[in-house]
Amino acid sequence: MSGDPLQPVVGGDQPFDATADEIESRAEFDTHHAKRSLAGLVLLGLRLDVDPPDFTGVDVRETLFLGCHMASDEVEIDLTRRGAHVVPPFETRPYPTHPAMLYTPEDLAAGFGEKGFAGMYDTVVYQHFLDHGGATPDIREAIAQRLHDAGIDNALGKALSGWAATHDANTPRPVGIMGGHAEPRGSAAYRMAAELSWRLAGSGRLIVTGGGPGVMEAANLGAYFSHRELSELSMAIDAMREAPDFRDHDPFTAAALAVRRAYPAEGGLTNGGLALPTWLYGHEPANLFAGQIGKYFSNAVREDSILRLSRGGIVFAPGWAGTVQEIFQAATKTFYRTDGPSGAFVFLGVDHWAELPVEALLRPLLARSPFGDQSDLIVVTDSLDEAVAALS
């Protein structure tokens, strides 16, 4: 926010803080409006065209209206003239141009009951993405997508701050779990990732994944069941094993929703962890076991966010090109300590990682870090006990 953060309010006695609160509901708005000052506030996605407020005499200097619906163009012009910044919503998009909160599984699955996979919110947005240039959108679509992703960035920060506020300052940092998106439900690798996540989340660790199917779903599923018995997690995997392949979209999604109905959770990051998927891979069904979901259009921003958050260590379950890309992106961050000290790199599945020479490449690389030898962070194992110990 530009300008001096402490300036006198026009017509009032109190200064305002230009880094002040975000307003996400009409009730919050009405409270501030009654005080005749919105100065320095950020208003996200409010319907101000319904029962439109009277802004006459209200201080709106440095107020940021993001994706809010106004009663008329004249109102927007007046607010801007008096020092507000107005970024109107892009009305023709099926997604919000500045979401105030992260998505929930219910948000992404909305419409499935009536129209199946093709009618889900998640699928509708993906089709819009494809219809408007995919990874190379025109300028209008690009701006709308960037605004959306900026909103997700902001919402992610709020969600993590809320999570941290409920945990002790000594709580270990989040753990990322990566791996193949095509790993079928019920496979040995799927079960191993689910149980490892169940153990870690049960001890208070926040699980972070890329939000796709396969190993990523297994990890969020394990975190989703972390308040239940391990036997219940196993039964849930057995039930979903009847629809193992994510490419069979409708049965795959229906099986996940059936497990959620059978084993309801309260929601939030403590029930399923965090998932950061992307519509670049929108052909993959939404991972419906994360507690909260930060879905991006930009895969580059999404990848960096996953690895930036996973400072408590990263598990690399069996995977191929996408997982290998994440390995070396994470190694670069660890080598330069871009985001601070790093936890362990746990490679789960000795036979799989023997086929790919990542350990042979990483050890000499990390040994030459300007912050000292980091090669001891690498652990290759088939043992969940050893994996948990390394991440602890």
Order of alpha helices (4+ residues) and beta strands (2+ residues): beta-beta-beta-alpha-beta-beta-alpha-beta-alpha-alpha-alpha-alpha-beta-alpha-beta-alpha-alpha-alpha-beta-beta-alpha-beta-alpha-beta-alpha-alpha-beta-alpha
